[in-house]
Amino acid sequence: MNGEVSALAAAVTAVLLVVGAAIALIGSLGLLRLGTFYERVHAPTLGTTLGTACVAVASMVYFSALGSRPVLHEVLILLFVTVTTPVTLMILVRAAQLRDTYENKPPASTRNGS
Amino acid sequence: MSIVLAWSIAAAQTLLCLAMACATFRILRGPRAQDRVIGFDCLYLNAMLLLLTFGVSSGSSLYFEAALIIALLGFVGTMALAKFLLRGEVIE
């Protein structure tokens, strides 16, 4: 069912796929390992920016080589994820700060001793 | 499909499944509600990347549309949960 792609396109796709997946895994490991919520917010953005960019570019390269024409619709996913993630995380952190204020916890800047 | 590409797709899918397992663990364990919400955010994003790798391995562009829908609905879901944590109501 699959057509053959050139060796160069296959190699570029392979490298970009593995790098993107590894970056997403590093971000998720950071989500798992870091201590407080305000540190954990930072980690998954590694996957949303560079991880998504690598995988989307790999998909673009593969389908362009497969169809012998430029296939660019993965740019939609890349653009959408890059734009929406900061909006979501900003509202989430604001909610977390509000909940901390309600429960009389110290603000985030003094909790880690930094 | 070349053997290198097949193996790298398998490796990428394994890594993304591990990343989804990390996010699921954070959802289950997360001490507070906002930890679970950010775990959900990470989970749907990794699922979207996994669908893109499925699309590369099968060669059909159907998976791309599924990934786009996951990105759209995941954003809406996370935003609704964050708004709920912020005000206690989703739509004001």
N, CA and C atoms of all chains as a GROMACS GRO file, in nm:
protein
  618
    1MET      N    1   0.083  -0.119   0.000
    1MET     CA    2   0.000   0.000   0.000
    1MET      C    3   0.087   0.125   0.000
    2ASN      N    4   0.198   0.118   0.072
    2ASN     CA    5   0.285   0.235   0.077
    2ASN      C    6   0.369   0.244  -0.049
    3GLY      N    7   0.381   0.368  -0.100
    3GLY     CA    8   0.480   0.390  -0.204
    3GLY      C    9   0.617   0.405  -0.140
    4GLU      N   10   0.719   0.408  -0.224
    4GLU     CA   11   0.854   0.422  -0.170
    4GLU      C   12   0.893   0.569  -0.167
    5VAL      N   13   0.956   0.610  -0.059
    5VAL     CA   14   1.011   0.744  -0.053
    5VAL      C   15   1.161   0.733  -0.070
    6SER      N   16   1.225   0.846  -0.102
    6SER     CA   17   1.369   0.842  -0.122
    6SER      C   18   1.440   0.822   0.011
    7ALA      N   19   1.565   0.776   0.004
    7ALA     CA   20   1.639   0.742   0.126
    7ALA      C   21   1.664   0.866   0.210
    8LEU      N   22   1.688   0.980   0.144
    8LEU     CA   23   1.714   1.103   0.219
    8LEU      C   24   1.589   1.146   0.297
    9ALA      N   25   1.473   1.142   0.229
    9ALA     CA   26   1.349   1.181   0.297
    9ALA      C   27   1.318   1.086   0.411
   10ALA      N   28   1.342   0.955   0.390
   10ALA     CA   29   1.317   0.858   0.496
   10ALA      C   30   1.408   0.883   0.616
   11ALA      N   31   1.534   0.916   0.588
   11ALA     CA   32   1.628   0.940   0.699
   11ALA      C   33   1.590   1.064   0.776
   12VAL      N   34   1.554   1.172   0.703
   12VAL     CA   35   1.514   1.296   0.772
   12VAL      C   36   1.389   1.272   0.856
   13THR      N   37   1.291   1.198   0.799
   13THR     CA   38   1.168   1.168   0.874
   13THR      C   39   1.198   1.087   0.998
   14ALA      N   40   1.287   0.987   0.984
   14ALA     CA   41   1.318   0.901   1.098
   14ALA      C   42   1.382   0.982   1.210
   15VAL      N   43   1.481   1.064   1.176
   15VAL     CA   44   1.550   1.141   1.279
   15VAL      C   45   1.455   1.238   1.348
   16LEU      N   46   1.373   1.309   1.267
   16LEU     CA   47   1.283   1.407   1.327
   16LEU      C   48   1.178   1.342   1.415
   17LEU      N   49   1.128   1.223   1.372
   17LEU     CA   50   1.028   1.154   1.455
   17LEU      C   51   1.085   1.114   1.590
   18VAL      N   52   1.205   1.054   1.588
   18VAL     CA   53   1.261   1.006   1.715
   18VAL      C   54   1.296   1.124   1.804
   19VAL      N   55   1.352   1.232   1.745
   19VAL     CA   56   1.388   1.348   1.827
   19VAL      C   57   1.263   1.412   1.888
   20GLY      N   58   1.158   1.427   1.807
   20GLY     CA   59   1.035   1.487   1.859
   20GLY      C   60   0.973   1.405   1.969
   21ALA      N   61   0.969   1.273   1.950
   21ALA     CA   62   0.911   1.187   2.053
   21ALA      C   63   0.995   1.190   2.180
   22ALA      N   64   1.129   1.195   2.164
   22ALA     CA   65   1.216   1.198   2.282
   22ALA      C   66   1.196   1.329   2.359
   23ILE      N   67   1.178   1.439   2.285
   23ILE     CA   68   1.157   1.568   2.354
   23ILE      C   69   1.023   1.567   2.428
   24ALA      N   70   0.920   1.510   2.365
   24ALA     CA   71   0.791   1.501   2.433
   24ALA      C   72   0.802   1.415   2.559
   25LEU      N   73   0.882   1.307   2.551
   25LEU     CA   74   0.900   1.222   2.669
   25LEU      C   75   0.973   1.296   2.779
   26ILE      N   76   1.074   1.377   2.742
   26ILE     CA   77   1.147   1.454   2.843
   26ILE      C   78   1.052   1.552   2.914
   27GLY      N   79   0.965   1.616   2.834
   27GLY     CA   80   0.867   1.706   2.895
   27GLY      C   81   0.774   1.634   2.991
   28SER      N   82   0.728   1.516   2.952
   28SER     CA   83   0.638   1.442   3.040
   28SER      C   84   0.709   1.391   3.164
   29LEU      N   85   0.837   1.353   3.149
   29LEU     CA   86   0.914   1.312   3.267
   29LEU      C   87   0.930   1.429   3.363
   30GLY      N   88   0.948   1.550   3.307
   30GLY     CA   89   0.955   1.668   3.392
   30GLY      C   90   0.825   1.690   3.466
   31LEU      N   91   0.713   1.666   3.397
   31LEU     CA   92   0.582   1.677   3.462
   31LEU      C   93   0.571   1.578   3.577
   32LEU      N   94   0.633   1.461   3.558
   32LEU     CA   95   0.625   1.358   3.663
   32LEU      C   96   0.718   1.388   3.779
   33ARG      N   97   0.836   1.442   3.751
   33ARG     CA   98   0.941   1.445   3.852
   33ARG      C   99   0.949   1.574   3.932
   34LEU      N  100   0.908   1.688   3.872
   34LEU     CA  101   0.932   1.815   3.941
   34LEU      C  102   0.845   1.828   4.065
   35GLY      N  103   0.887   1.917   4.156
   35GLY     CA  104   0.829   1.916   4.289
   35GLY      C  105   0.697   1.989   4.304
   36THR      N  106   0.694   2.118   4.275
   36THR     CA  107   0.574   2.195   4.299
   36THR      C  108   0.497   2.218   4.171
   37PHE      N  109   0.374   2.267   4.185
   37PHE     CA  110   0.290   2.288   4.065
   37PHE      C  111   0.351   2.391   3.973
   38TYR      N  112   0.406   2.498   4.031
   38TYR     CA  113   0.458   2.607   3.947
   38TYR      C  114   0.583   2.566   3.872
   39GLU      N  115   0.653   2.464   3.920
   39GLU     CA  116   0.763   2.408   3.840
   39GLU      C  117   0.709   2.315   3.733
   40ARG      N  118   0.604   2.240   3.768
   40ARG     CA  119   0.550   2.141   3.676
   40ARG      C  120   0.487   2.204   3.553
   41VAL      N  121   0.439   2.328   3.567
   41VAL     CA  122   0.376   2.394   3.452
   41VAL      C  123   0.474   2.408   3.337
   42HIS      N  124   0.602   2.428   3.369
   42HIS     CA  125   0.700   2.456   3.264
   42HIS      C  126   0.731   2.334   3.178
   43ALA      N  127   0.725   2.214   3.237
   43ALA     CA  128   0.782   2.099   3.169
   43ALA      C  129   0.710   2.060   3.040
   44PRO      N  130   0.574   2.048   3.037
   44PRO     CA  131   0.513   1.998   2.914
   44PRO      C  132   0.524   2.094   2.795
   45THR      N  133   0.558   2.219   2.819
   45THR     CA  134   0.572   2.310   2.706
   45THR      C  135   0.688   2.271   2.615
   46LEU      N  136   0.781   2.192   2.668
   46LEU     CA  137   0.886   2.137   2.582
   46LEU      C  138   0.825   2.052   2.471
   47GLY      N  139   0.727   1.968   2.510
   47GLY     CA  140   0.661   1.885   2.410
   47GLY      C  141   0.571   1.965   2.318
   48THR      N  142   0.506   2.071   2.372
   48THR     CA  143   0.412   2.143   2.286
   48THR      C  144   0.483   2.230   2.184
   49THR      N  145   0.603   2.275   2.210
   49THR     CA  146   0.670   2.358   2.110
   49THR      C  147   0.762   2.275   2.021
   50LEU      N  148   0.874   2.230   2.078
   50LEU     CA  149   0.975   2.164   1.995
   50LEU      C  150   0.935   2.022   1.955
   51GLY      N  151   0.869   1.949   2.047
   51GLY     CA  152   0.827   1.814   2.014
   51GLY      C  153   0.725   1.811   1.902
   52THR      N  154   0.622   1.897   1.915
   52THR     CA  155   0.521   1.904   1.810
   52THR      C  156   0.581   1.954   1.680
   53ALA      N  157   0.674   2.050   1.688
   53ALA     CA  158   0.736   2.101   1.566
   53ALA      C  159   0.812   1.990   1.494
   54CYS      N  160   0.890   1.910   1.569
   54CYS     CA  161   0.968   1.804   1.505
   54CYS      C  162   0.878   1.701   1.440
   55VAL      N  163   0.774   1.656   1.512
   55VAL     CA  164   0.688   1.552   1.456
   55VAL      C  165   0.609   1.605   1.336
   56ALA      N  166   0.561   1.730   1.345
   56ALA     CA  167   0.485   1.785   1.233
   56ALA      C  168   0.573   1.804   1.111
   57VAL      N  169   0.697   1.849   1.130
   57VAL     CA  170   0.786   1.865   1.015
   57VAL      C  171   0.822   1.729   0.955
   58ALA      N  172   0.837   1.627   1.043
   58ALA     CA  173   0.864   1.492   0.992
   58ALA      C  174   0.749   1.444   0.906
   59SER      N  175   0.625   1.467   0.952
   59SER     CA  176   0.508   1.426   0.875
   59SER      C  177   0.500   1.502   0.743
   60MET      N  178   0.534   1.632   0.747
   60MET     CA  179   0.533   1.711   0.624
   60MET      C  180   0.634   1.660   0.524
   61VAL      N  181   0.754   1.629   0.572
   61VAL     CA  182   0.860   1.579   0.483
   61VAL      C  183   0.819   1.446   0.422
   62TYR      N  184   0.761   1.357   0.506
   62TYR     CA  185   0.726   1.224   0.456
   62TYR      C  186   0.616   1.231   0.351
   63PHE      N  187   0.508   1.307   0.380
   63PHE     CA  188   0.398   1.310   0.284
   63PHE      C  189   0.435   1.389   0.159
   64SER      N  190   0.525   1.489   0.172
   64SER     CA  191   0.571   1.558   0.052
   64SER      C  192   0.651   1.464  -0.037
   65ALA      N  193   0.736   1.380   0.024
   65ALA     CA  194   0.815   1.286  -0.055
   65ALA      C  195   0.727   1.175  -0.113
   66LEU      N  196   0.621   1.139  -0.037
   66LEU     CA  197   0.533   1.031  -0.084
   66LEU      C  198   0.447   1.076  -0.201
   67GLY      N  199   0.400   1.201  -0.196
   67GLY     CA  200   0.310   1.248  -0.301
   67GLY      C  201   0.379   1.328  -0.410
   68SER      N  202   0.511   1.349  -0.397
   68SER     CA  203   0.589   1.428  -0.494
   68SER      C  204   0.533   1.568  -0.512
   69ARG      N  205   0.472   1.620  -0.408
   69ARG     CA  206   0.422   1.759  -0.412
   69ARG      C  207   0.428   1.809  -0.269
   70PRO      N  208   0.439   1.942  -0.250
   70PRO     CA  209   0.446   1.993  -0.113
   70PRO      C  210   0.315   1.974  -0.039
   71VAL      N  211   0.322   1.907   0.076
   71VAL     CA  212   0.205   1.888   0.163
   71VAL      C  213   0.231   1.968   0.289
   72LEU      N  214   0.152   2.071   0.311
   72LEU     CA  215   0.184   2.164   0.420
   72LEU      C  216   0.077   2.172   0.526
   73HIS      N  217  -0.022   2.081   0.526
   73HIS     CA  218  -0.133   2.105   0.618
   73HIS      C  219  -0.099   2.077   0.763
   74GLU      N  220   0.016   2.015   0.792
   74GLU     CA  221   0.054   1.998   0.933
   74GLU      C  222   0.089   2.130   1.000
   75VAL      N  223   0.113   2.232   0.916
   75VAL     CA  224   0.139   2.366   0.972
   75VAL      C  225   0.020   2.411   1.058
   76LEU      N  226  -0.100   2.368   1.020
   76LEU     CA  227  -0.220   2.402   1.098
   76LEU      C  228  -0.208   2.356   1.243
   77ILE      N  229  -0.170   2.228   1.261
   77ILE     CA  230  -0.156   2.174   1.397
   77ILE      C  231  -0.048   2.250   1.472
   78LEU      N  232   0.064   2.272   1.406
   78LEU     CA  233   0.177   2.340   1.470
   78LEU      C  234   0.137   2.480   1.517
   79LEU      N  235   0.072   2.553   1.427
   79LEU     CA  236   0.030   2.690   1.460
   79LEU      C  237  -0.070   2.689   1.574
   80PHE      N  238  -0.167   2.599   1.565
   80PHE     CA  239  -0.274   2.598   1.665
   80PHE      C  240  -0.220   2.563   1.802
   81VAL      N  241  -0.138   2.458   1.810
   81VAL     CA  242  -0.085   2.417   1.940
   81VAL      C  243   0.006   2.524   1.999
   82THR      N  244   0.089   2.585   1.912
   82THR     CA  245   0.180   2.687   1.963
   82THR      C  246   0.105   2.809   2.015
   83VAL      N  247  -0.007   2.844   1.950
   83VAL     CA  248  -0.081   2.962   1.994
   83VAL      C  249  -0.162   2.933   2.120
   84THR      N  250  -0.224   2.813   2.127
   84THR     CA  251  -0.320   2.791   2.236
   84THR      C  252  -0.255   2.750   2.368
   85THR      N  253  -0.137   2.686   2.365
   85THR     CA  254  -0.080   2.638   2.491
   85THR      C  255  -0.051   2.750   2.591
   86PRO      N  256   0.011   2.862   2.552
   86PRO     CA  257   0.035   2.967   2.652
   86PRO      C  258  -0.093   3.024   2.710
   87VAL      N  259  -0.198   3.035   2.627
   87VAL     CA  260  -0.326   3.088   2.677
   87VAL      C  261  -0.381   2.998   2.787
   88THR      N  262  -0.383   2.866   2.758
   88THR     CA  263  -0.434   2.771   2.856
   88THR      C  264  -0.354   2.775   2.985
   89LEU      N  265  -0.221   2.772   2.971
   89LEU     CA  266  -0.139   2.762   3.091
   89LEU      C  267  -0.146   2.890   3.173
   90MET      N  268  -0.161   3.005   3.107
   90MET     CA  269  -0.172   3.130   3.183
   90MET      C  270  -0.298   3.130   3.267
   91ILE      N  271  -0.411   3.085   3.210
   91ILE     CA  272  -0.536   3.082   3.287
   91ILE      C  273  -0.527   2.979   3.399
   92LEU      N  274  -0.460   2.866   3.369
   92LEU     CA  275  -0.446   2.761   3.472
   92LEU      C  276  -0.362   2.809   3.589
   93VAL      N  277  -0.252   2.879   3.561
   93VAL     CA  278  -0.167   2.928   3.669
   93VAL      C  279  -0.238   3.035   3.749
   94ARG      N  280  -0.319   3.118   3.679
   94ARG     CA  281  -0.396   3.219   3.752
   94ARG      C  282  -0.496   3.151   3.846
   95ALA      N  283  -0.559   3.044   3.799
   95ALA     CA  284  -0.652   2.970   3.886
   95ALA      C  285  -0.578   2.910   4.004
   96ALA      N  286  -0.457   2.856   3.980
   96ALA     CA  287  -0.382   2.796   4.090
   96ALA      C  288  -0.342   2.901   4.192
   97GLN      N  289  -0.303   3.019   4.145
   97GLN     CA  290  -0.268   3.126   4.239
   97GLN      C  291  -0.387   3.168   4.322
   98LEU      N  292  -0.505   3.174   4.257
   98LEU     CA  293  -0.626   3.212   4.329
   98LEU      C  294  -0.659   3.109   4.436
   99ARG      N  295  -0.645   2.980   4.398
   99ARG     CA  296  -0.675   2.875   4.497
   99ARG      C  297  -0.576   2.878   4.612
  100ASP      N  298  -0.449   2.909   4.582
  100ASP     CA  299  -0.350   2.921   4.690
  100ASP      C  300  -0.384   3.037   4.781
  101THR      N  301  -0.433   3.148   4.722
  101THR     CA  302  -0.469   3.262   4.804
  101THR      C  303  -0.587   3.228   4.896
  102TYR      N  304  -0.683   3.155   4.843
  102TYR     CA  305  -0.797   3.116   4.925
  102TYR      C  306  -0.754   3.029   5.043
  103GLU      N  307  -0.654   2.945   5.020
  103GLU     CA  308  -0.615   2.852   5.126
  103GLU      C  309  -0.502   2.907   5.211
  104ASN      N  310  -0.472   3.036   5.194
  104ASN     CA  311  -0.370   3.104   5.275
  104ASN      C  312  -0.234   3.039   5.266
  105LYS      N  313  -0.200   2.992   5.147
  105LYS     CA  314  -0.064   2.942   5.127
  105LYS      C  315   0.026   3.057   5.087
  106PRO      N  316   0.156   3.048   5.111
  106PRO     CA  317   0.245   3.154   5.068
  106PRO      C  318   0.252   3.159   4.916
  107PRO      N  319   0.277   3.277   4.859
  107PRO     CA  320   0.285   3.287   4.713
  107PRO      C  321   0.401   3.207   4.656
  108ALA      N  322   0.396   3.188   4.525
  108ALA     CA  323   0.488   3.093   4.461
  108ALA      C  324   0.632   3.138   4.470
  109SER      N  325   0.657   3.268   4.476
  109SER     CA  326   0.794   3.314   4.468
  109SER      C  327   0.871   3.284   4.596
  110THR      N  328   0.800   3.270   4.709
  110THR     CA  329   0.872   3.246   4.834
  110THR      C  330   0.872   3.101   4.875
  111ARG      N  331   0.799   3.014   4.803
  111ARG     CA  332   0.784   2.879   4.853
  111ARG      C  333   0.910   2.795   4.834
  112ASN      N  334   0.984   2.820   4.726
  112ASN     CA  335   1.101   2.737   4.699
  112ASN      C  336   1.227   2.792   4.764
  113GLY      N  337   1.213   2.897   4.841
  113GLY     CA  338   1.330   2.955   4.901
  113GLY      C  339   1.415   3.034   4.804
  114SER      N  340   1.360   3.070   4.688
  114SER     CA  341   1.438   3.145   4.591
  114SER      C  342   1.383   3.285   4.578
  115MET      N  343   0.847   0.077   0.242
  115MET     CA  344   0.900   0.161   0.350
  115MET      C  345   1.033   0.104   0.397
  116SER      N  346   1.127   0.192   0.412
  116SER     CA  347   1.260   0.143   0.447
  116SER      C  348   1.263   0.093   0.590
  117ILE      N  349   1.360   0.009   0.617
  117ILE     CA  350   1.366  -0.055   0.749
  117ILE      C  351   1.401   0.047   0.857
  118VAL      N  352   1.481   0.147   0.821
  118VAL     CA  353   1.517   0.250   0.919
  118VAL      C  354   1.394   0.327   0.963
  119LEU      N  355   1.311   0.362   0.865
  119LEU     CA  356   1.192   0.440   0.897
  119LEU      C  357   1.096   0.358   0.982
  120ALA      N  358   1.082   0.229   0.950
  120ALA     CA  359   0.992   0.145   1.029
  120ALA      C  360   1.039   0.136   1.175
  121TRP      N  361   1.170   0.115   1.194
  121TRP     CA  362   1.220   0.105   1.331
  121TRP      C  363   1.208   0.237   1.405
  122SER      N  364   1.234   0.347   1.335
  122SER     CA  365   1.226   0.475   1.406
  122SER      C  366   1.082   0.510   1.440
  123ILE      N  367   0.986   0.468   1.355
  123ILE     CA  368   0.846   0.490   1.390
  123ILE      C  369   0.810   0.409   1.514
  124ALA      N  370   0.858   0.284   1.520
  124ALA     CA  371   0.830   0.202   1.638
  124ALA      C  372   0.891   0.264   1.764
  125ALA      N  373   1.015   0.316   1.750
  125ALA     CA  374   1.080   0.379   1.866
  125ALA      C  375   1.004   0.503   1.910
  126ALA      N  376   0.962   0.584   1.812
  126ALA     CA  377   0.890   0.707   1.848
  126ALA      C  378   0.757   0.674   1.915
  127GLN      N  379   0.688   0.568   1.867
  127GLN     CA  380   0.562   0.532   1.930
  127GLN      C  381   0.583   0.482   2.072
  128THR      N  382   0.694   0.408   2.093
  128THR     CA  383   0.723   0.362   2.230
  128THR      C  384   0.749   0.480   2.323
  129LEU      N  385   0.829   0.576   2.274
  129LEU     CA  386   0.860   0.692   2.358
  129LEU      C  387   0.733   0.771   2.390
  130LEU      N  388   0.646   0.787   2.289
  130LEU     CA  389   0.523   0.865   2.314
  130LEU      C  390   0.429   0.791   2.408
  131CYS      N  391   0.427   0.657   2.401
  131CYS     CA  392   0.345   0.581   2.496
  131CYS      C  393   0.398   0.597   2.637
  132LEU      N  394   0.531   0.598   2.653
  132LEU     CA  395   0.589   0.623   2.785
  132LEU      C  396   0.550   0.761   2.836
  133ALA      N  397   0.553   0.860   2.745
  133ALA     CA  398   0.516   0.995   2.785
  133ALA      C  399   0.370   1.000   2.827
  134MET      N  400   0.282   0.927   2.755
  134MET     CA  401   0.141   0.923   2.795
  134MET      C  402   0.126   0.855   2.930
  135ALA      N  403   0.209   0.753   2.957
  135ALA     CA  404   0.202   0.687   3.088
  135ALA      C  405   0.241   0.784   3.199
  136CYS      N  406   0.344   0.866   3.175
  136CYS     CA  407   0.383   0.967   3.275
  136CYS      C  408   0.269   1.063   3.302
  137ALA      N  409   0.203   1.110   3.194
  137ALA     CA  410   0.093   1.206   3.212
  137ALA      C  411  -0.024   1.141   3.286
  138THR      N  412  -0.052   1.013   3.253
  138THR     CA  413  -0.160   0.943   3.322
  138THR      C  414  -0.130   0.927   3.471
  139PHE      N  415  -0.004   0.898   3.501
  139PHE     CA  416   0.034   0.885   3.641
  139PHE      C  417   0.015   1.017   3.714
  140ARG      N  418   0.045   1.127   3.646
  140ARG     CA  419   0.027   1.258   3.711
  140ARG      C  420  -0.122   1.287   3.729
  141ILE      N  421  -0.206   1.245   3.634
  141ILE     CA  422  -0.350   1.264   3.652
  141ILE      C  423  -0.399   1.185   3.773
  142LEU      N  424  -0.354   1.060   3.785
  142LEU     CA  425  -0.404   0.976   3.894
  142LEU      C  426  -0.351   1.022   4.029
  143ARG      N  427  -0.227   1.070   4.032
  143ARG     CA  428  -0.163   1.094   4.160
  143ARG      C  429  -0.173   1.239   4.203
  144GLY      N  430  -0.172   1.333   4.104
  144GLY     CA  431  -0.162   1.476   4.125
  144GLY      C  432  -0.225   1.524   4.254
  145PRO      N  433  -0.151   1.591   4.340
  145PRO     CA  434  -0.207   1.620   4.471
  145PRO      C  435  -0.326   1.714   4.465
  146ARG      N  436  -0.330   1.805   4.368
  146ARG     CA  437  -0.441   1.899   4.364
  146ARG      C  438  -0.503   1.899   4.225
  147ALA      N  439  -0.614   1.972   4.212
  147ALA     CA  440  -0.691   1.965   4.087
  147ALA      C  441  -0.612   2.021   3.971
  148GLN      N  442  -0.534   2.128   3.994
  148GLN     CA  443  -0.463   2.188   3.880
  148GLN      C  444  -0.353   2.096   3.828
  149ASP      N  445  -0.298   2.010   3.914
  149ASP     CA  446  -0.202   1.911   3.865
  149ASP      C  447  -0.267   1.811   3.771
  150ARG      N  448  -0.390   1.772   3.805
  150ARG     CA  449  -0.460   1.678   3.717
  150ARG      C  450  -0.493   1.745   3.584
  151VAL      N  451  -0.529   1.872   3.586
  151VAL     CA  452  -0.562   1.941   3.461
  151VAL      C  453  -0.440   1.950   3.371
  152ILE      N  454  -0.325   1.979   3.430
  152ILE     CA  455  -0.206   1.992   3.344
  152ILE      C  456  -0.160   1.854   3.298
  153GLY      N  457  -0.187   1.750   3.376
  153GLY     CA  458  -0.161   1.614   3.329
  153GLY      C  459  -0.248   1.578   3.210
  154PHE      N  460  -0.375   1.623   3.214
  154PHE     CA  461  -0.465   1.599   3.102
  154PHE      C  462  -0.418   1.673   2.977
  155ASP      N  463  -0.369   1.795   2.997
  155ASP     CA  464  -0.316   1.872   2.885
  155ASP      C  465  -0.201   1.798   2.817
  156CYS      N  466  -0.108   1.749   2.900
  156CYS     CA  467   0.007   1.675   2.847
  156CYS      C  468  -0.037   1.546   2.780
  157LEU      N  469  -0.141   1.481   2.836
  157LEU     CA  470  -0.188   1.353   2.782
  157LEU      C  471  -0.246   1.369   2.642
  158TYR      N  472  -0.332   1.470   2.623
  158TYR     CA  473  -0.392   1.481   2.489
  158TYR      C  474  -0.289   1.527   2.388
  159LEU      N  475  -0.191   1.604   2.431
  159LEU     CA  476  -0.088   1.645   2.337
  159LEU      C  477  -0.005   1.527   2.289
  160ASN      N  478   0.032   1.438   2.384
  160ASN     CA  479   0.109   1.320   2.343
  160ASN      C  480   0.025   1.227   2.257
  161ALA      N  481  -0.106   1.218   2.284
  161ALA     CA  482  -0.192   1.135   2.199
  161ALA      C  483  -0.197   1.191   2.058
  162MET      N  484  -0.198   1.325   2.047
  162MET     CA  485  -0.198   1.388   1.915
  162MET      C  486  -0.069   1.356   1.838
  163LEU      N  487   0.045   1.362   1.908
  163LEU     CA  488   0.172   1.328   1.842
  163LEU      C  489   0.174   1.181   1.801
  164LEU      N  490   0.115   1.095   1.886
  164LEU     CA  491   0.109   0.952   1.854
  164LEU      C  492   0.025   0.930   1.728
  165LEU      N  493  -0.085   1.003   1.715
  165LEU     CA  494  -0.167   0.989   1.594
  165LEU      C  495  -0.090   1.036   1.470
  166LEU      N  496  -0.007   1.139   1.485
  166LEU     CA  497   0.073   1.183   1.369
  166LEU      C  498   0.172   1.075   1.328
  167THR      N  499   0.231   1.005   1.427
  167THR     CA  500   0.324   0.897   1.390
  167THR      C  501   0.248   0.781   1.327
  168PHE      N  502   0.124   0.754   1.374
  168PHE     CA  503   0.043   0.652   1.306
  168PHE      C  504   0.017   0.691   1.162
  169GLY      N  505  -0.007   0.821   1.138
  169GLY     CA  506  -0.029   0.866   1.002
  169GLY      C  507   0.092   0.843   0.914
  170VAL      N  508   0.213   0.868   0.968
  170VAL     CA  509   0.334   0.844   0.889
  170VAL      C  510   0.349   0.696   0.861
  171SER      N  511   0.318   0.611   0.960
  171SER     CA  512   0.341   0.469   0.939
  171SER      C  513   0.239   0.409   0.844
  172SER      N  514   0.116   0.464   0.836
  172SER     CA  515   0.017   0.405   0.747
  172SER      C  516   0.012   0.477   0.612
  173GLY      N  517   0.064   0.598   0.605
  173GLY     CA  518   0.065   0.668   0.477
  173GLY      C  519  -0.067   0.730   0.438
  174SER      N  520  -0.164   0.732   0.526
  174SER     CA  521  -0.292   0.797   0.492
  174SER      C  522  -0.304   0.927   0.569
  175SER      N  523  -0.371   1.024   0.508
  175SER     CA  524  -0.381   1.155   0.572
  175SER      C  525  -0.504   1.164   0.661
  176LEU      N  526  -0.570   1.050   0.685
  176LEU     CA  527  -0.688   1.051   0.771
  176LEU      C  528  -0.650   1.081   0.915
  177TYR      N  529  -0.532   1.031   0.956
  177TYR     CA  530  -0.488   1.050   1.093
  177TYR      C  531  -0.460   1.197   1.123
  178PHE      N  532  -0.422   1.271   1.018
  178PHE     CA  533  -0.396   1.414   1.040
  178PHE      C  534  -0.521   1.485   1.088
  179GLU      N  535  -0.636   1.450   1.026
  179GLU     CA  536  -0.760   1.517   1.064
  179GLU      C  537  -0.799   1.480   1.207
  180ALA      N  538  -0.778   1.353   1.243
  180ALA     CA  539  -0.806   1.312   1.381
  180ALA      C  540  -0.717   1.389   1.478
  181ALA      N  541  -0.589   1.408   1.441
  181ALA     CA  542  -0.497   1.481   1.529
  181ALA      C  543  -0.540   1.626   1.542
  182LEU      N  544  -0.587   1.685   1.433
  182LEU     CA  545  -0.633   1.825   1.438
  182LEU      C  546  -0.754   1.838   1.529
  183ILE      N  547  -0.846   1.740   1.521
  183ILE     CA  548  -0.966   1.746   1.606
  183ILE      C  549  -0.927   1.727   1.752
  184ILE      N  550  -0.828   1.639   1.779
  184ILE     CA  551  -0.784   1.622   1.917
  184ILE      C  552  -0.724   1.751   1.970
  185ALA      N  553  -0.645   1.820   1.885
  185ALA     CA  554  -0.585   1.946   1.930
  185ALA      C  555  -0.692   2.050   1.961
  186LEU      N  556  -0.794   2.060   1.874
  186LEU     CA  557  -0.900   2.158   1.897
  186LEU      C  558  -0.980   2.127   2.023
  187LEU      N  559  -1.028   2.002   2.034
  187LEU     CA  560  -1.115   1.968   2.147
  187LEU      C  561  -1.037   1.962   2.278
  188GLY      N  562  -0.909   1.924   2.270
  188GLY     CA  563  -0.828   1.924   2.392
  188GLY      C  564  -0.807   2.065   2.444
  189PHE      N  565  -0.786   2.159   2.354
  189PHE     CA  566  -0.773   2.298   2.397
  189PHE      C  567  -0.902   2.346   2.464
  190VAL      N  568  -1.017   2.314   2.402
  190VAL     CA  569  -1.144   2.357   2.460
  190VAL      C  570  -1.165   2.293   2.597
  191GLY      N  571  -1.132   2.163   2.608
  191GLY     CA  572  -1.152   2.094   2.735
  191GLY      C  573  -1.063   2.150   2.845
  192THR      N  574  -0.934   2.170   2.814
  192THR     CA  575  -0.844   2.224   2.916
  192THR      C  576  -0.884   2.365   2.956
  193MET      N  577  -0.928   2.444   2.857
  193MET     CA  578  -0.971   2.580   2.887
  193MET      C  579  -1.094   2.579   2.976
  194ALA      N  580  -1.189   2.489   2.950
  194ALA     CA  581  -1.309   2.481   3.034
  194ALA      C  582  -1.272   2.441   3.176
  195LEU      N  583  -1.181   2.344   3.190
  195LEU     CA  584  -1.141   2.302   3.324
  195LEU      C  585  -1.070   2.415   3.398
  196ALA      N  586  -0.983   2.489   3.326
  196ALA     CA  587  -0.912   2.599   3.391
  196ALA      C  588  -1.008   2.710   3.432
  197LYS      N  589  -1.106   2.738   3.346
  197LYS     CA  590  -1.204   2.840   3.382
  197LYS      C  591  -1.287   2.795   3.502
  198PHE      N  592  -1.314   2.664   3.508
  198PHE     CA  593  -1.390   2.614   3.622
  198PHE      C  594  -1.311   2.630   3.751
  199LEU      N  595  -1.180   2.601   3.743
  199LEU     CA  596  -1.098   2.619   3.863
  199LEU      C  597  -1.086   2.765   3.901
  200LEU      N  598  -1.092   2.853   3.799
  200LEU     CA  599  -1.073   2.995   3.827
  200LEU      C  600  -1.196   3.056   3.892
  201ARG      N  601  -1.315   3.025   3.842
  201ARG     CA  602  -1.435   3.094   3.890
  201ARG      C  603  -1.539   3.002   3.950
  202GLY      N  604  -1.532   2.873   3.925
  202GLY     CA  605  -1.638   2.785   3.968
  202GLY      C  606  -1.751   2.774   3.868
  203GLU      N  607  -1.743   2.850   3.758
  203GLU     CA  608  -1.840   2.839   3.650
  203GLU      C  609  -1.764   2.840   3.520
  204VAL      N  610  -1.811   2.762   3.422
  204VAL     CA  611  -1.742   2.756   3.294
  204VAL      C  612  -1.778   2.876   3.208
  205ILE      N  613  -1.909   2.904   3.198
  205ILE     CA  614  -1.955   3.018   3.117
  205ILE      C  615  -2.014   3.120   3.211
  206GLU      N  616  -1.962   3.242   3.205
  206GLU     CA  617  -2.011   3.344   3.297
  206GLU      C  618  -2.121   3.425   3.228
   0.00000   0.00000   0.00000
